[in-house]
Amino acid sequence: WDSTDHEMLIWGSDNINSSWISQLWSFVPTTRVWTLLSPTGTAPATSSPAVWDTIGKRLLVVDNSGNVTAYSPSTNVWVTLSISGATKPTLHGSVAWDPADGAMLMFGGGSGCYQSTCHDLWAFTPAGGTWTRLTAITTMGGRQGAPVAWDSVHNQLLVIDGYNSYNGAYYDEVWAYSVAQGRWQQVTVGGAHPAVRQGASLVFDPIDGVALMASGYNGT
């Protein structure tokens, strides 16, 4: 969500024919109009996760090698950001924007870790162009495609479900990570709840203090 221009941006994806779609679209709710954008510059990989940088007012896209490309609606240009130090290589990692620390958080993924599925958490700071692995003790299993969102009411990262490509397991759980405390905590969930899944869309509604999840895939 582009909070400056009040529009939703969608980058890349694949369709039911497993064909990659290298397109950037915008949707303006007030006019209910979709627009196919044609930016200049070198676009990132189509399967890369993206998040809105509220400070730089741009869309950040991270590829499987940890490289970050930014799209600015004001200039309509893709720009590859300079990165110093180690990067976070992964496949199917999940990202969310932490406005309090001005950083993109990336959790999990399907490669580059022991037994192929990760449960580590990294932060990318655009201002410094650096990736930092956040130290946190947790017993949660590694997963990819886990829906994540930033809970701006409690200043924490929410992680729901996900899939472990090593053992084929889908997780049915909710976790919260506090950047300030540097720790994970499993959230107790009661009553009816959605079926397990990966690749779902998750957003946080700060007005009502709830996370909203839609769609996803669980192999059935």
N, C-alpha and C positions, 0 to 999 in steps of 0.2 A: 504493500500500500504506500503510494506516494502521498505523504501528508501535506506536501507543499502545493501540488497541483490537484489534489483530491481526486486521484485516479488510481486504478489498480493496474499493475504491470505484470504481464505473464511472459516468461522467457522459456523457449525450447520445450521439449518433451518428446514423447513418441506416441504413436497411435496403435490401434488394434492390429495393424499389419507390421508392427515393430519397425516402422520407418521413422527416422529422426526428423523432427520439425525444427528448423533453424529460423524461428520467427520471434519477434518481439511485438506484443500487442498491448494496447492500453484500453481500459474501459472506464468511462466516466459515468457514475451512477446517476447524477442529476440529469444528464441528457440521454442516458441509456444507449450510448453509442460506443461501438468497438472501432478502434483504429489500428491498422497495421503500420507499425513504425519502420522506417528505413534508415537506421543510423549508419554513420561512416565509422571507419576504424575496424580493427580486427575483433570479431565477435568471439566469445568463449565457446566451450563445448556445449552442445545442446542438452546433455544429461546432467548439467551442473546445477546444484542448489543455489538459490538466490535470496537476498534479504535487503530491505531498505535501510540505508544509512541515514538516520535522522539528522546527523550533524553535517555531513557532506552533501546531503540532499541528492543522493544518487543510489542506484541499484548496484549492489555488490554481488558478483557471481564467482564462486570458487570451483576450480576444476579438480580432476582426480589427482593432480600433482601438487595441489596446494597453491597454485597460481590464482591471483585474484584480478578480475576485470571489472571495471566500473562503467556504468552507463549514466550519463547526466542528461535529464530531459531538457535542461536549459540550453545545451549545446548539441544534443542529439548525436553524441559521439561515444563510441566504446574506447576506453583507455585501459591498457594493462598497467597495473600498479607495480611499483618497485618494491621488492621484498628483501629484507636483510635477515640473515640467520636461517635457521631450520624452517622447513615448511611442514604442513600437515598433509601427507599423501593419503588419500582414501577414496573409496567408491561407495556411493549411496550414503554419505554422511548427511546429517540433518543440521540445519543452521537456524539461528534466531539472532536478533539484534538486541544487545544490552545497552539501552540508552544511558543508564547511570554511569557506565564505565566507557562509553563510546567504543564498543568492541562488538565484533561478530563472533558468536559462539558456535563451534562445530562439535557435534557429539556423534560418536560411533562411526559406523561405516563397515564396508565389507572386504577390506583388503589392508595390507600393511601392518597387521597385528597378529599376535599369537593365535593359532587355530583360525585364522582368516577373518574373524569378526571382532570389531573393536568395541570397547566401552570407555575409551578415554575421552577427555574433554579439552578442547583447545580454544584459545581466544586470539582473534586477529584484530590488531589495532591499526586502522587505516592511517592515523596521524603519524605513527612511527614506522608503518610498513613491516610489522613483525608478528610472527606467530609465537604464542606462549602456551606451553602445556600447563594446565591448571592441576595442582596437586589436590587430590581428593580420594578418600578411602571409601570404597563401596563394594558390596557383594553382588551388585546387579550384574547380570550376564551381558556379554557383548551382543550387539544388535545393529542392524542396518535398517534404513527406511523408517525409523521411528518418528512419529509426528512430534514436533517440539514447538514451543511457543514461550515467549517471555511474559511472565506474570508481573505486570507493573505495579500491582497492588502490594504484593509481598516481596518484590524485587528478587525473583527467583526464576530459574529455567524449569519448565515443565516438560517431562518426557513421558509419552504414553505408548505402551505396547512395543512393537518392533519385531523384527525377524532375525533369527540366528542362522546364518547360511552354513555354519559348520555342522550343527546338529539338526537343522530343519525345524527348530522349535519357534513357535509364535509366543510372545509374552503377553500376559494378561495382567498388567500392572501399571501403576502411575508412580513416577519418581519426581522429586523436586531438588534442584541444586541451588544452594545459596552461595553466590560469589563472595559476599562479605564474610561468611563463616567458613567458606571453603569445604563444604561437606554436602553429601547426598542424604536424602531422607525419603524412605518409601511412604507414599501417601495411602492411608487406609480408605478404601472405597466401599460404600454400602449401597444396597439396593440394586436395581437393574442398571446395566451399563452396556456400552456397545460391544459387539463381537471383536475379537482380536484382529489386528490388521497391521500392515505396513503401508507406507506411501500415502497416507491420508493427509488432508489439509487441516492444519490446526492453527487457530488464531485465538488471541485473548481479548475479551471484551472488558475493558477497565471500568466501564460505567456500571455494569451488573456484577463485575468481579467473577466472571465465569470463562472457562475455555470452551470454544466451539470447534467440534471436529466433524468433518464430512468425508465421505467416500473412502477409498483405500482398497487394499487387496489382501486376501488371506488364503489364496489357493483353492477356494471353493467356488 
